[in-house]
Amino acid sequence: MNGSVRLALTSAAARLSKAGIEAGTRDARALMAAALGISPGRVTLKLEERLPNATLHRFEALLEQRLVHEPVSRILGRRLFWGREFIVSPQVLDPRPETEVLIAAALEGKQCQRILDLGTGSGIIAVTLLTEWQDAVALATDVSMEALEVAAANAALAGVRLRLETLRSDWFEHVTGSFDLIVSNPPYITAEEFGKLAPEVRLYDPAVALTDGGDGLSAFRRIAKGLGQYLNPGGRVLVETGPSQAEAVSRIFMESGLDCISVRRDFDGRDRVVSAKMAA
């Protein structure tokens, strides 16, 4: 037998802090919960218990992964988003809280019947909207078959698999039909910004989901080019952007004939989501 849960957590938090990882106490608690096989909220009930060797070894293995800046969500293979748990894998972008701003903006409008999620990744946007809109159906596209498999698994986990169609497609390449709502969280990090990203992002998220290798706007141009064919009259488009890109993306949409263009800020007051509407 070894020391207590409390002692192991204190030591782990100190090691994480020394490695330059913020919120080390929170991360250590999440990893301990995984090692114990309980929910994080129950760890406080175990603080004075002693750790068996097997549990300590599991915790140490998880901690070693975090010490090299692998995100907790990557280590555990799941992420909480919009109050629901989603599967994440090395093949998909780790969902960020900022993307919830896009969900909130979509839900403020009228309920849509047909949704298109371009570059779906883990499927968080399409799946979340389907759980909120019980009568809607969605098409989720991605160039990665592995990502589409994760999206399908998340749809099944949320109980909406029958209403989500997945399609391997480079943006609109293989899409048919038209939609009331088109959403996307495309790769918008510039080539210059990519090298400055935190290791948790740069080393563990798929680069193709983060950057276009250029000015960060190429995906928005491709999306805007297809809206005239695939967005229904009166339909909306919502895209997540980088904090400094809202003006440029708004201009791209305006030049494509869209109107009612607006920008929504995230929790830190940064421009995050651009929305626009197709003329009725």
C-alpha positions in Angstrom: 0.0 0.0 0.0 1.1 3.6 -0.6 0.2 7.0 0.6 -3.2 8.6 0.6 -5.1 10.0 -2.3 -4.6 13.5 -0.8 -0.8 13.1 -0.8 -0.7 11.8 -4.3 -2.8 14.7 -5.5 -0.7 17.3 -3.8 2.5 15.8 -5.3 1.0 15.6 -8.7 -0.3 19.2 -8.7 3.2 20.4 -7.7 4.8 18.4 -10.5 2.3 19.8 -13.1 2.9 23.3 -11.9 6.7 22.9 -12.2 6.1 21.7 -15.8 4.4 25.0 -16.5 0.9 23.5 -16.6 -1.8 25.8 -15.3 -4.7 24.4 -13.3 -2.6 21.5 -12.2 -4.8 20.8 -9.2 -7.9 20.4 -11.4 -6.0 18.2 -13.9 -4.6 16.0 -11.2 -8.1 15.5 -9.7 -9.5 14.5 -13.1 -6.7 12.0 -13.7 -7.1 10.6 -10.2 -10.8 10.1 -10.8 -10.0 8.2 -13.9 -7.5 6.0 -12.1 -10.0 5.3 -9.3 -12.8 4.7 -11.8 -15.1 7.4 -10.2 -16.5 10.8 -11.2 -14.2 13.8 -10.4 -16.8 15.0 -7.9 -16.3 12.0 -5.8 -12.6 12.3 -5.4 -13.0 14.5 -2.3 -14.7 11.6 -0.6 -11.6 9.4 -1.1 -8.9 11.9 0.0 -7.9 10.1 3.2 -8.0 6.6 1.6 -4.7 4.9 0.8 -3.9 4.1 -2.8 -3.3 0.4 -3.8 -0.2 -0.1 -6.0 -2.3 -0.8 -9.1 -4.3 2.4 -8.8 -1.1 4.4 -8.1 0.5 3.0 -11.2 -2.5 3.9 -13.3 -2.5 7.4 -11.9 1.3 7.8 -12.5 0.9 6.6 -16.1 -1.9 9.2 -16.7 0.2 11.9 -15.0 3.2 11.2 -17.2 1.1 11.9 -20.3 -0.1 15.2 -18.9 3.4 16.2 -17.9 4.4 16.3 -21.6 1.4 18.6 -22.2 -1.0 16.1 -23.6 -4.5 17.5 -22.8 -6.6 15.8 -20.2 -9.3 15.3 -22.7 -6.9 13.5 -25.0 -5.6 11.3 -22.2 -9.1 10.3 -21.2 -10.6 10.2 -24.7 -13.6 12.4 -23.8 -14.6 16.0 -23.5 -17.6 17.8 -21.9 -19.3 20.2 -24.3 -22.7 21.9 -23.9 -23.4 19.7 -20.9 -22.8 16.4 -22.8 -19.8 14.1 -23.0 -18.2 13.6 -26.4 -15.6 11.1 -27.6 -12.4 12.7 -28.8 -9.5 10.9 -30.6 -6.2 12.0 -32.1 -7.9 12.3 -35.5 -10.2 15.2 -34.4 -10.0 18.7 -33.0 -10.3 18.8 -29.2 -13.6 20.8 -28.8 -13.1 24.2 -27.2 -15.6 26.1 -24.9 -15.5 28.9 -27.5 -17.4 26.8 -29.9 -20.4 26.8 -27.6 -20.9 30.4 -28.7 -21.7 29.1 -32.1 -24.3 26.7 -30.6 -25.9 29.5 -28.6 -26.1 31.8 -31.7 -27.7 29.0 -33.8 -30.3 28.2 -31.1 -31.3 31.9 -30.9 -32.7 31.7 -34.4 -35.7 29.7 -35.5 -35.5 25.9 -35.5 -34.0 24.5 -38.6 -35.0 21.3 -40.4 -31.9 20.7 -42.5 -28.4 21.4 -41.2 -25.0 21.1 -42.9 -21.9 20.9 -40.7 -18.8 21.4 -42.8 -15.6 19.9 -41.5 -17.4 18.3 -38.7 -14.5 16.7 -36.8 -15.9 15.1 -33.7 -19.4 16.1 -34.7 -20.0 18.3 -31.7 -21.8 21.1 -33.6 -24.1 18.9 -35.6 -24.8 16.4 -32.7 -25.4 19.2 -30.2 -27.9 21.0 -32.5 -29.7 17.7 -33.2 -30.1 17.1 -29.5 -31.6 20.5 -29.1 -33.8 20.4 -32.2 -35.7 17.1 -32.1 -37.2 17.4 -35.6 -34.0 18.4 -37.4 -31.7 16.3 -39.6 -28.1 17.0 -40.4 -25.4 16.2 -42.9 -21.8 16.2 -41.4 -18.9 16.3 -43.8 -15.2 15.9 -43.4 -12.2 14.9 -45.5 -11.1 12.4 -42.8 -12.9 9.0 -42.6 -11.5 8.6 -39.1 -13.2 11.9 -38.0 -16.5 10.8 -39.5 -16.3 7.6 -37.5 -15.9 9.6 -34.3 -18.8 11.9 -35.3 -21.0 8.9 -35.9 -20.0 7.4 -32.5 -20.9 10.7 -30.8 -24.2 10.8 -32.6 -24.9 7.3 -31.4 -23.9 8.2 -27.8 -26.3 11.2 -27.9 -29.1 9.2 -29.4 -29.3 11.1 -32.7 -27.5 8.7 -35.0 -30.6 8.1 -37.2 -30.8 11.8 -37.9 -27.1 12.4 -38.8 -25.7 11.5 -42.2 -21.9 11.5 -42.6 -20.2 12.2 -45.9 -16.6 12.2 -46.9 -16.3 15.5 -48.7 -13.8 18.4 -49.1 -16.2 21.2 -48.1 -19.0 21.1 -50.7 -17.3 18.7 -53.1 -19.8 15.8 -52.7 -22.7 17.6 -51.1 -26.1 17.6 -52.7 -29.4 19.3 -51.7 -29.9 22.5 -49.8 -30.0 23.5 -46.2 -31.7 25.9 -43.7 -28.5 26.2 -41.7 -24.8 25.8 -42.6 -22.3 25.7 -39.8 -18.6 25.3 -39.6 -15.6 25.6 -37.3 -12.9 25.5 -40.1 -9.1 25.7 -39.8 -8.5 29.4 -39.3 -5.1 29.6 -37.6 -2.6 31.4 -39.8 0.7 29.8 -40.7 2.5 32.4 -38.5 0.2 31.8 -35.5 0.5 28.0 -35.8 4.1 27.9 -34.5 3.2 30.0 -31.5 0.3 27.7 -30.3 0.5 26.1 -26.9 1.9 22.6 -27.0 -1.4 21.1 -25.9 -2.8 22.4 -29.2 0.1 22.3 -31.6 1.3 18.8 -30.7 -2.0 17.0 -30.2 -4.6 18.5 -32.5 -4.5 17.5 -36.2 -2.8 20.4 -38.0 -5.3 20.1 -40.9 -8.0 21.0 -38.4 -6.2 24.1 -37.1 -4.5 25.9 -40.1 -4.8 26.3 -43.8 -1.0 26.9 -43.9 -1.7 30.5 -45.2 -3.7 33.5 -44.1 -6.3 31.5 -42.2 -9.1 32.7 -44.5 -9.1 30.1 -47.3 -11.8 27.9 -45.8 -14.1 30.9 -45.3 -13.7 31.8 -49.0 -14.6 28.2 -50.1 -17.6 28.2 -47.8 -18.8 31.5 -49.1 -18.4 30.4 -52.7 -20.8 27.5 -52.1 -23.5 29.2 -50.1 -25.5 30.5 -53.1 -26.0 26.8 -54.3 -26.5 25.1 -50.9 -28.1 27.6 -48.5 -31.9 28.0 -48.8 -33.4 31.5 -49.2 -33.7 33.0 -45.7 -31.2 30.4 -44.4 -28.3 31.2 -42.1 -24.6 30.4 -42.0 -22.6 30.5 -38.8 -18.8 30.1 -38.7 -16.3 30.2 -35.9 -13.4 32.6 -36.5 -10.2 33.7 -34.9 -10.4 36.8 -32.8 -8.9 39.1 -35.4 -10.8 37.7 -38.4 -14.4 38.7 -38.0 -14.1 41.8 -40.1 -12.4 39.9 -43.0 -14.9 37.1 -42.8 -17.8 39.5 -42.7 -16.5 41.1 -45.9 -16.1 37.7 -47.6 -19.8 37.0 -46.8 -20.9 40.4 -47.9 -19.2 40.1 -51.2 -21.0 36.7 -51.7 -24.4 38.5 -51.5 -25.3 37.7 -47.9 -27.0 40.1 -45.5 -27.9 40.5 -41.8 -24.2 39.9 -41.0 -23.3 40.0 -37.3 -20.5 39.1 -35.0 -20.8 37.4 -31.7 -18.1 37.6 -29.0 -16.9 34.7 -26.8 -16.7 34.6 -23.0 -13.5 36.6 -23.0 -15.0 39.4 -25.1 -13.2 38.4 -28.3 -14.9 38.2 -31.7 -15.7 34.6 -32.3 -18.7 33.8 -34.5 -19.8 35.4 -37.7 -23.4 34.8 -38.8 -25.1 35.9 -42.0 -28.4 35.2 -43.9 -29.3 34.4 -47.5 -31.8 36.8 -48.9 -35.3 35.3 -49.0 
